[in-house]
Amino acid sequence: MINPLLSPSTLPYGLPPFADIEVQHYAEAVEAGLAEHLAEIQAIVAAPEPATFENTALAMERSGQLLQRASASFFTLVSADASEPIRELETRLSPAFSAHQDAVYLNRGLFERFAAIDTHRLDAESGRLVEEYLKEFRQSGIQLDEVAQERLKAINAELSTLGTEFGQRVKEGMKSASLLLDEATELAGLPADDIASAAEAARTAGHEGKFLLTLIQPSNQPALAALENREVRRRLYEASIGRGSGGGSLDVLDLVKDMVRLRAEKAGLLGFANFAELSVDQQTAPDFQAVQAMLNRLAPAAVRNADAEAEALAEVAGHPLEAWDWAYYSARVKRERYSVDEQALRPYFELDRVLQDGVFFAANALYGITFHERTDLAGYHPDVRVWEVKNSDGTELGLFLGDYYTRDSKRGGAWMNSLVDQSSLLNTRPVVINNLNISKPPAGEPTLLTLDELRTTFHEFGHALHGLFSSVTYPRFAGTSVPRDFVEYPSQVNEMWIMWPEVLANYARHHATGEPLPQETVDKLNEAALWGEGFGTTEYLGAALLDLAWHVLDGTDIPDDALAFEAKALAAAGVAHSLIPPRYRTGYFQHIFAGGWYAAGYYSYIWSEVLDAETVEWFKENGGLTRANGDFFRAELLARGNSRDPLESFRAFRGREARLEPLLTRRGLE
């Protein structure tokens, strides 16, 4: 069979022909793409004419299309549907990708051509393109001597290998830590559909007649809020927080120590005191000290709120609390104090209705876009659904793929990624994917969402809108290709429509009766909005501050005992709470160790939330869910990608700098 990845896809929007792609095709196409891209770069460097924007920057933006096509498809499978051959291929190819990145950004000839481009007469986006390339060259080590560059290349290759291994172990660790139970009585308190899902998960895993509680990526597992059996809660909690650190083949702590040491050495080579300072230098935050100051300001108030919540929980429980009790008694407080039963809400949040009448409805009201399911187009797995998205005037915008169910071959968590980036230079339109990890019910049963899954569905679609609405010239700037501490902002904004009356009334209907969610319940949910913020903010800050603690090490002070270091770091930061583990402990902190996208950057969520809270205020001040508001937000912010400074885009939208006060009010931290 001819390798379908070697030529541009003939499917709408360039959707990869997944049904025709075999594992060996990925290997062949990636390797051919790496070689082709290096040849294209060599041609740029070897051109006899003086460097111009057209023969250097534009040529660079047009290069690497085979590599982009092959790697986007391949890494989609790595994350969402990784068979054993795909995992083996990932292990083999990861160092090659790292070496390729170094071959591009440590190419002195290429750097010198970019540095020679006359930018005075370029438009703003084109001038920014040259500036951003030059910045990446410098941040990648182009100014180091040859010996230092060779060491940097070795570090990058080793980090790539270690990160790949970390991610694969974490995925297997989440699977192996799932809790297998013999009797349905042990699941007392769980809704019937959750029990059915646990039975189906056990059957699929070869344990007919038993029940398997699978894990999600964060420390806190949803079933802890409902399980009546305290011993089962304890076992589930300990299985969750023990991942990656219990010895054996899936322990990742040695990998962590090696990665932290190498990152510290890399930062030193590049002239930074530690990796945290290097990481923040690439973001919108002015410096590492500003990040520290913000987190340190929030932590004491968050812990005070958490302590107050703990007192209320202990009173309800009537016995000393353990960490595995928190979610269970927190749910009881919500029921007794606010008359909110989250489990009883789930029948009102059926997945397809949430999508069609909630997520898509809000997007249509704000932006006029429409969604048309394309059952003639196939994704990489039978569970993947494909929608064509059109503008209000009927013009084609892009494709949106939804992959909502958990499976053994998918990594934990939720994310958005792009298969095709928008670019007017390349005449491409976006193809974006949302991935979640919702338990799949037995055939014929509805998929009912928890409040957290509901929030995640809207959140990830905010990322999708950022990709779909991209309207830039150069692929480098498309969609979510913005600094890490800005990328979460549009997705957090999209969460505001979950409880917006017009949107909620349209999707929150009982899946069996069609009855709307009672207004009394809506009022109680709003009243209960601040309950649990102490826990939520403390567990988040625990993870963010743990991330920074690992990445301020200078390489000479790597601890022998990673878990002892973790405990000491949390205590030093003031967020060591016996009842609240960090959202991610070191042993499964995928954000910062598998690939490292959020390394020294997990603070990004709350940094972005400052902008988000300001934006929610703006929408409320200006009439809420209207086309005028949506079109303005789309034009000034979502469409811009990284084609201008993202904070400049925020100021153009909001009319001023962001303030911290709306966030403090939202989280009860005044």
C-alpha positions, 0 to 999 in steps of 0.5 A: 500500500502507498503510504497515505501520509506521504501526500497531502490528504484529499479528505475535507480540510486535510483530515488524515485518512486514518482508516488507511494508515498503518503503524509502519506508515507513521515511521516512514512518513516521520523519518521522510519528513525529518529528512525533507525538512532538513533539506529545505532548511539547508536550501534556505541557508545555502541560497546565494542571494542576501537574506530577505523576508521572502527567501528566509522567513517565508521559506521557513514557514512553508517548510516541513509540511510533510513532517507536520502532517506525519507528526500531528497524526502520530502524536494524536495516536500517542496520546489518545489511542496508543497500541504497543507498536505505537508506544515502541515507535514513540520511544524510538522516534522521541530522540529523533524529534529532539535532535531535529529541533536542535538541528534547526535552532542551533543552525548558525547559518539559518540564525544569521540569515534571520538576523540579517532580515530587514524588518523596517518595512514589514507589516506587524505580523511579519515583523513579529514572525522574525522576532519570534524566530530570533527569540527561539534561536537565542532561547535554544542556545544559538549563542553558545560555543560548540562544546556547550551546544553539543552538551545541550543537544545531549541533554535535550535528547536524554530529556526527551527519552526520559519524558517519553518513558515517564508518560508511558509508565504513568499511563500504565500506572493509572491502569494498574492502580484501578481498584478491582472489587468483588461485590456490588455491595462494595460500591454502595452509594454510587449511581446505578450507571457508575456501577454498570460502567464499573462492571463493564470496565471489569468485563473488558479487562477480563474480570467478568462478574466483578467491578473495576473503578478506573482512575482519572489523572488527578489525585482526587477520584470522583467516586470518593464523593459517593462511596459509602464504604469507608474502607473502599474509599481508603483503598481507592484514595491510596491507589490514586496517590501512590501511583508512580512511587511504590517501587517496581517497574512503574515507579517514576521517581528516578526518572524525575530526579534525572529530569530535574538535574538535566533541566537545571544543567540546561538552564545553567548553560543558557544563562539562567539560575534555574529552570523555573527562570528559564521557563518563565522567560518564555511566558507572558509573566514578567519574571519568576519573582512575579509568579512566586509573589502571586502564588504566595499571596494566594496560598495563606487565604486558600489554606484558611478557607480549607481549614474552615471547610475541614471543621465543617466536614468533621462536624458532619462526619462525627469522627476525625477526618482522613483524606479519603473522607473529604470528598464524601463529607463535602458532598454531604455538606452540599446536600445538607447545607445547600440542598445540592446533591451532585450525583442527583444532578447527573441525569440532567447532564447527558453528554450528547445534549450537553454538546448539542444544546449546551456547548454548541448552542452557546457557540452559536449564540455568541459567534453564529457558528453551526455544527454539522456531524459528518458521519462520512468522515472517520477519526482514529478510533470508532468513538471519535465523532467529527463535526464540520463547523461553518460560519454564520454566512455558511462559509466553511470554518474547520473540523471539530473532532470529539473523543470523549471516552476513556480507554486503556490506550488513552492517557489520562486527563483532558486536552485539545490538539490540532491535526491541521493548523489554520494559515492563510499562507498555506491556505489551510483551515483548522482541524482540532480535537477535544479529548476527555476521559469519561467512563463509557456506559454499557451499550444503549445507556446514556452518558451522564456527566458529573459537574466536573466532567461538565466543566471539562467539556466546556473548558476543552471546547474553549481551546477548540474555539481558539484553534477554530477561530484562528485567523493568522497568516503564518502557521507558527502563530495559529490558534493555541500557539501562544505562551503557556501561561496564556493558553488556558485563558480562552478555555477558562472563559468558555466555562462561564456559559455552563451556568448562564441561564439561557444556556443552562435552560437549553441543555440541563434536562433530565435524560429520561423525562425531558424535565428541566433542571428545577430553578430551585436547584439552580439557585442552590448551585449558585449559593453553593458556588464558593463551597469547596474553593478552599479545597480546590485552590489549596490542591491546585496551589499544592501542585503549582508550588511543587512544580516550582520547588522541583525546578528551582533546584540548581542541579547540585541539590537533587534529593535522594528521597523524592517523596521526602522532598515533596513533603518538605517543599509543600510545607515550606510553601505553606500548602502542606495539608494533611487532608488535601494532597496536591492535585498531582503528586510527583509520581503522576505529575504528567503536566510537568514530566511527560514532555514537559510542556508545563514544566515550571509552568503549572502556575499558568492556570491561575495566571490565566484565570486572572484574565478569565475573571476580568473577561467574565466581568466584561461580558456581564457588564456588556450584556452577556451572551450576544453576537456583538460580544462574541464577535468582538472577543473573537476578533480581538483575541481568539482569532489573533493567536500569537500574531501579536503579543497576547497581552496586547490582544487582551488589552485591546479586548478589555481596554486596560490591564487585568486586575487581580481582584475579580479572581480573589472574589471568585475564589473567596480569597479577599 
